[in-house]
Amino acid sequence: MKKKLICFLAFFIVLFSQTTLAQNNNKQTTKPDLTQTKLKGYPVSPFKDTLFYVYNKVGSFSAESRANAITEKIRKLYEDSFFVADSIAVVPSDISQDIMYKNDFVIMSILDIDAKAENQTASYIAGRNLNRIKRAIIYQNENYSMLPKRLGYTALLILIIGIVLYFVGKAFNRIKLHILKNSDKYFKGFNYNNIKILSPQKQQFLVMRLYSFVKGIVLVLIVYLSLPILFSIFPATEAYTTTLLRWILAPAKLAVMGFVRFLPSLVTIIVILFIFKYTIRVIRFFFDEIKKENIKIDGFYSDWAMPTFNIIRFLLLAFMVVIIFPYLPGSDSSIFKGVSVFVGVLFSLGSSNAIANMVAGLVITYMRPFKIGDFIKIGDVSGEVIEKTALVTRIRTPKFEDITIPNATVLSSTSTNYSSNTKHVNNGLLIHTTVTIGYDVPWKDIHKALIEAALKTEMIEQTPGPFVLQTSLDDFYVSYQINVYTKEPTKQPLIYSSLHQNIQDSFNAAGIEIMSPHYNALRDGNATTIPENYLKKDYEVPPFTIKNKE
């Protein structure tokens, strides 16, 4: 009996001790950590009501900053007009439970320290917060949806853009109408140094093309700059706002900064241009005085002045380009150098004939075989020189045909200048024509008739007077050449025509036949061809002699 009582007491003591131990352990597990209860919680309240609290910091990211960041992310999801609640999920990682939207947007991360702060597991808190976020966004969308407002803002913005485009278009149309109505006032052509560069019609055409271009650019810019505002209304397209602005602002900034960096070089270039401009003006003044013969240099003709000035100006401009080149933006880039080499090679290969003509033109200038206005003959081409350039010489024939001859051809051909001796100090150009008359007409009568014909001809010089040369004594006739002076070499076809007409009239009036006889003479029975005044008075035409040979 005693043994039974001792065993029962021992069992009761063991049972009581185990129960007490279990209760103590229970109290220890359910008792919150005193250090955690001292942490301050920061509310996550995207829509006024608090969804949950954040107690712990992560690194340098404080609990308050975490709460604010989570709040902003939840608001961003709410502002998404295409929000899908089922796309929010908990994605576990090695150190946290992440609440993510569409697997690429992390709303928040729950760490073990966050779970300990609430005496729960991280997965439990992640699920709870997930549900609260979903319910809050869905509730807000059902009761305070932003989509109608955004659609209204979009419609209003489109209306404003349309009104702006309409009034801008009207303004441009008024400007165009004003320009066209006052075209005579605004468009008078563009001339430079007596060279007509643009006619009034061409100037108006270019201005209207520029007007259309500016109008198009302005309208496109209005639409383009409105797109960022339009895209910023919807969160899904808000990211394109920065992209669109960057497409314009980045190149504009690059251009502005490049221009600012280029300003010192630009000032240097302007100074160089200024120096060379006025240097060329001084040189031009000097050569203009030579051209006007106000300044005379022995051995240097006045018509050399402008060609020489053009050569010096070309050399100065080339030297100026060489000086300015290093100051140009991008001049030291490999692409710029490559293009320069390519252009140089292309110019060298394709300009051999052009360079030959330019050198020939330079030689012709200083040879002075002719000048503009002279009547010349080059090869088979005769006419008046109407233009001399570095590459070609243009001649206008008496038939008003403009013929272009390369200077290399001019230099290698024989040229005849009919105008070189037609100045006031000279007798003029000696032109001539030939007639052939038989031996039976006295030469004195022919000389007289030819000189009378020449004196009746217009555009010839009376002093010195015309003269006749007998250039040959042929078998059946004599060649008589009438020579006259004229100072109108460009009128040679008219002078020759008038001279020939007058020769016909004079010879007809003198009873002289213009013909070149050919004889098959039987000397017996035929009169001699010697003029009568040279024959003896007792001269008789011999009779025909007929002999009968038996």
Secondary structure, 3 states (H helix, E strand, C coil): CHHHHHHHHHHHHHHHHHHHHHHHHHHHHHCCCHHHHCCCCEEECCCCCCCEEECCCECCECHHHHHHHHHHHHHHHHHCCCCCHHHEEEEECCCEEEEEECCCEEEEEEEHHHHHHCCCCHHHHHHHHHHHHHHHHHHHHHHHCCHHHHHHHHHHHHHHHHHHHHHHHHHHHHHHHHHHHCHHHHCCCEEECCEEEECHHHHHHHHHHHHHHHHHHHHHHHHHHHHHHHHCCCHHHCHHHHHHHHHHHHHHHHHHHHHHHHHHHHHHHHHHHHHHHHHHHHHHHHHHHHHCCCCCECCECHHHHHHHHHHHHHHHHHHHHHHHHHHCCCCCCHHHHHHHHHHHHHHHHHCHHHHHHHHHHHHHHHHCCCCCCCEEEECCEEEEEEEECCCEEEEECCCCCEEEEEHHHHHHCCEEECCCCCCCCCCCEEEEEEEEEECCCCHHHHHHHHHHHHHCCCCCCCCCCCEEEEEEECCCEEEEEEEEEECCHHHHHHHHHHHHHHHHHHHHHHCCCCCCCCCCCCCCCCCCCCCHHHCCCCCCCCCCCCCCCC
